[in-house]
Amino acid sequence: MTDRNGTRQIEWQASGCPSLGASLLVVAALVAVANDERVAAQCQYEVTVITAPPCGPFSTIPEPRGINDAGHVVGAFRRCDGEGDSAFLWTPDGGFVALDVPPPFRDARAADINDLGQIVGSLHRPPFFRSEAVLWCGGRAVELGIPKGGNFSGAAAINARGDVVGTWGNNAGEPARSGFVWRDGELVVLDLPKGPNAVVHDIADTGYIVGHMGSTRVTGANAFALLEPDTELLPIPDDAIGAEATGVNNLGHVAGYVVWPDDAPPGWTTRGAVWQAGHFIDLGVVPGSQSGRADDINDIGQVVGRSRMPEAATLWQNGVLMDLNDLIASEIDDVIRQAYAINNRGQIVARTSGAWGAILTPVNRPPTDVDADCRTGITDLLYVVANWGICSSASNCIGDTNDDRVVDHLDMTAVLASWD
């Protein structure tokens, strides 16, 4: 069905979703309010460029991939010898630090970081740069291994509990690719019913895992959400031909993209999608673009990704898809091309046209602005109601306006007093 704002929605009953009780109903209500009112306010962003140390004639260009709620960023950069990549950690206080690459590995890439500072990614070594999933703890690399029958693995995400998910496989046989979870020191292969190609992208603090599985990565892909032991295929419209789930938040809301048939080569195109509060939502594309995708979603429901042809980073919020370049507070020389991840403070990590890493931080966001649109209003109040009570963790404390780890009458009073 299509709502009055032109957003395509499809009912979804997911038996594998976490049980959220009344909170989920309230969040569903605030999504409806936000979409009906089409909140006009929107934060502007200041840009912090991430640069690697200089090294003679070679360019050490960093590509960020993950960010935690403290604003710590991880990714990969080209080494000064020009012969490979290394993983990095960037923090506001400590700056840029290369992560440990133990022998015999020569290359490394970091993909995600949790609020404990644990980092995951992959190590690479000859021959053919075979990869292995890795966890960095306290600066030390811990190899997570490769399941029996495989010859490569790589970690994609880590949650607050230290559970790691990723993809493994055999590039000379089967499975071509499948998923794993590393938990309590044990690497466990996920039981995914469709194959032979499966990729796992993200895991929520609730243990909710998302990715895609099927015959191919594009037109034969099925987006899935897994809360062990149950796997749900995420629904798509009848005229769509594939889907991929790339991010999940702690409410079980999923971001990704859907593949649609297209007359122009290669015969298909993509648009960003969200599976949220019982609905499939087609995010569409920003004006002037031909395709798009979503890559990450935070607990506020903000979604980041990119449009293509032309390429530009995007933000979806309150039912509206925006070009992030239109929201930059000051002039910059480059175009923000792709947004990879967003934290619960609304900070975004992205890549620019100059291939530099960048952090986009909301400007002048008041503490009572829970939904990160730089104003205080009805959706902020509804988030306070939805998250009432003691927070399970500092990173999962949406609605806590005074940082006391409790969402209560003090936060409600603060929101009402700051109402725009």
N, C-alpha and C positions, 0 to 999 in steps of 0.2 A: 504494500500500500504506500501512498505518498501523502505526507502531511501538508498542511496549508502553506508551509514555507518551501515546498518543492523538494524536501529531503525524502529520499526513498527509504522506507523502513519495512522490515520483514520480521514477523513474530518469531521468537526463538525460545523454546523451552529446553534448557540445558540441564539434564539431570546430574551432570558432573560438576556443576558450579558450586563454589563454597556456599554454605548456608549463612546468609547475612541478616535474615530476619527483617525487622522493621527498618534497619539502617538502609537496606537496599531499596525499600519502598520509598523512603524519603529522598534518596539520591535520584531515583527514577522521577520523582516529582520535581526536583530542582532542575533536572535536565529538561523536562517539559516546560517549566517556567522560563528557563534561559532561552530555549528555542522559540517560545511564543513571543517573548519580549524583545528578542534580538538585541541584547545589550550593546549599546553603541560604543561604550568606553572600551579602550584597549591600551595595554601598556606599551610604552616605547622601550627600546633596549639599547644599552650601551655595550660596545664591543671590546672585549679584551683579546688581543692576539697572542697565541701561544707560539713561541719561537724556540727552536733548538739551538744549542751552542754552535757558533760558526766554526767551520773547518776548511779553510783554504778554498780550492776551486770547486769542491763538491757542495751540493745543496742538501742540507739536513732539514727537509721539510716534514713537519709532524702532521699526522692525520689522527685526530681524536675520535674515540668511539664510545666512551662511557663516562658518566659523571655521577657522583653520589651527592647526598644532600648537604655535605660540607663544601661542595664546589670543587672537589678533587677530580681530576680528569686523567684518563688513561687512553693509550692508543699506541701507534707505531711511528717510527721515523727512519729515514734512510741514513745508514751509518756513514761516517766520514770517509771510510775506505771505498765507498761507492759500490760495495759488493753484497749488500744485504740490508735487512731491516732489524731494528731493535725495538723492544717495548719501552714505553716511558710512563712515568707518573709526573703530573704537574699539580702543584698545590699553590694557593695564594701566598703562603708564607715561605715555602721552600723552593718554589720555582720548578725548573725542569730537571728530572733525574732519570737516567737510564736504568732499567731493571736488569737484574742478574740473568745472564744467559749461560747456564752450565755446559761444559764440554760433555759430549762431542757436538752439541747443538751449535749452530752458527747464526741463526736468525730467531727472532721472537716477535710476537704481536700480542698486545693486550686488548681485550674486548670489553671488560666490565669491571666495576669496583663497587663494593658494598660500603655501608657506613662504618664498618669496622676496619676499613682500609685493606681488606682482602681483595686481591686482583686475580682475574682469570684471563686465559688466552691460549696461545699455542707456541710451541717451540718447533724449530725446523732444523733438519740435519741432512747431509748427503747420505745415500745417493738420492737424487730426484727430490731433495728437500722434503723428505718424509716428516710429517708433523705429529706432535703429541700434545695432548691437553696438559695445561700447567696451571698451578695455583701459586701465586706469590704471597707469602706471609712474612711480615717483618723484613721484607727485602730479599728473602730466600725463596728460590724456585723449588716447588715440589711437583715432580712429575706424576700425573694421575694415571698414566698407562693407556693401553689400547686393548679393547676387548678381544677375546680369542676369535680368530678368523679374520681380523682386520689388519690393515697395515698403516692406518692413520687415525688420528683423533684430534679434536680441537674443542676448546671450551668457549661458550658464547655468553654465559650469564651466571651470576651468583646472587643469591638472595641474602637477607639479613641473618638467616640461620647458618649460612655457610654451605648450603646445598648448591652444587654446580651442575649445570646442564650443558650439553653440546652435541656434536655430531661425530660419528666414527664410521669407518667402512673399509672397503678394499677396492682400490682402483684397478685391480687386475681380476676381480671376480665379484661374488655377491656376499653380503649385501653391498651394493654400490655405495649407499649411504643409509645410516639409521641414527637413532638417538640414544643418548645415555644420560644418567644422573649419577653424580658422585656424592655420596652422603655417608658421613661417619666413617670416612676412610675406605669406603668400598665403592667400586665402579660397577654400576648395574645397568645392563642393557634394557632399554624401554621396549615394551611389547606394543609395537605399532602395527595395526592390522593391514595397512596398505603399503605397498612398496613397488619396486626395489629402491626408490629414492625418497629419503626422508631427511629433513633438516630441523633441528631444534634451535630456537632463537632466544627464548626468555623463560624465566621462572619468577613467580611472585613469592612474597614472604609466606603466603598461604600454602605454597607447594604447587600451585597451578602452573602448568607447563604448556607452552604453545610453540607451534611451528607448522610445517607442512609435510605431507606424505603423498605418495602416488607414483605414477609411471614416469613423469618428467617433472621438472621444476616449474614449468610455466603452465601450459595448457592442460596437463594431466595432474596438476597439483591440487590437493585437498587441504585446506586450512584446518588445523585441529587444535583442540584444547584438552589437556589431560590432567585430571586429578586422580592420581593412582587409586585403584586400578582401572578407572573408567575413562575411556577416550570418546570425545564428542567431535564429530565432523561439523564444522561451523557452516551454517546455511548460506547459500548464495542464490541470487535470482536464477530463474530457469534459463535465461539467455546468456548467462556467464559461463565461461569454459574453464575456470581455474581460480585458485585463491591461495594466499599465503598469509599466515599469522606471524607477525614480527615482534610484537610487544604485548605485555599484560601488566595490569596494575593490581593492587591489593584488594580491589573490589571484584576482580574477575572480569573486568572490561578489557577487550582485546583490540589491538590495532593491527593493520596489515593492508593488503590490497587484493583486489579482484581483477581477474583477467577477462577482457571482453573481446569478442570477435571484431575485426576491423578490416575494411577493404584495402587499406594501404599495407605494404610490406612492413613487418613479417606476417601480417594476417591477424594480429591481435594488438590490443593496447591495455593499459592498466589504469585503475583509479584507486585512490586511497579508500579504506573502509574501516569501520569500527563496529564491533559486536558489543552492545552495551545495554544493560537494563532490559533484556528481553527483545532487543531489536537489532537488526542489521541496518547500518547506516552507510549509504554511498556518499563519500565526501566530495565527489565531483573533482573538478580541476579549477585552478585559478584562471581568471580571464586571460586569454592569449596563449595558454599552454595546451598541449595535446594529450598529455598523460600525467600520471602522478602515482605516488605511493605514500603510505604511512609507515614509520619505523619505530616509534615509541609512544607510550602513553603514561602519564603520571597519575597519581591518586586524585588529582583535581579534575581529571578528564581532559587535560590539554594533550593534543596529539601533534607530533612533529614528523616531518618527512621531506619530500621534495616533489616539485613538478618537473616535467621534461619538455624540451623543444618549445621554448627555451628552458634551461635548467635553473631552478631557483628553490631555495629552502622555503618550506611552508609551515604554518601553524594553524591548527583547527581548534577553535574554542567557541563555546556558546552557539554551536550550529553554523559557524561561519569559517570558511577556509580562506586564509590570508597569505600573501607573499611576505615573508619576514623582512625582505629588503625595504618594504614600505613602512616598517616599524622601527627602523634604526634612528636613534636620536641625533646622531651627528654624521657628517659626511665621511665616507670611507672610500678608499681607492678600488676595492674589490667588490664583487657580487657574492652574497652569501648563497652558496650553491646547494648544499645539502645539510639538513639537520639530522643528526644521528640519535640523539638522546636528550631527555628532559628530566630534571629532578623535581621534587615536590616544592621547591622554592621558585620554580618557574625558570630556572637557568637552563640554557640550551647549549649543547656543544655542536659545532658545525664545521664544515669545510668551505673555504672561500675560493673564488676564481683564481686567486694567486696561489692556491694549494696550501695556504696557511691554516692552521687550526685556530678556532675562535670560540670564545665563550660569550653568549648573549645573556645579559643580566637585566631584569626589569628595572626601570628607573623610577625612583620615588614611589615605590610600592608601600602603602601603609600596612601596619601589622594586622589590621582588621580586614584587609583585602584577601580573603581566603581563596577565591577562585582566580586570582592573578589577572584581573582585568583593570587594575589600578583605580578602582572605585569601591565603595562599600555599599552593598544593597541587599536585595532579597536573596540572591543565591548564596551570599556569604552567610546570612542568617540560617538558611536551610542546611548548609554544610555543618554549622555548629550543632544544630539539632541532630543531624544524621550521625555525628561522631561523638555524641555526648558520653562522658565518662572518662575513666583513667586510660591514658594511652598505653598501648602495648609496647611501643618503642618511640624514641625521639623521631625516627624517620617516618613513623606511621601515626602522626598526631595532627591530622588535618582539622582545622578549627580552633587550635590552641593559639590564641592571639597574644598571650602573655608569657609563653614558654615555661609554664609550670607543670607540663606533662599531664594536665587535666583539662578536658573541655567541659565547662560548666557555666553557671550563671554569670561569672565574671567575664567570660568571653562573649556571652550574649549581650551583656550590658555594654561592653566595649563596642561591639558592632552597632548596636542601636544608637550609641552616643556619637558614632562617626558616620552615620548614614548620610550618603550624598543625595 
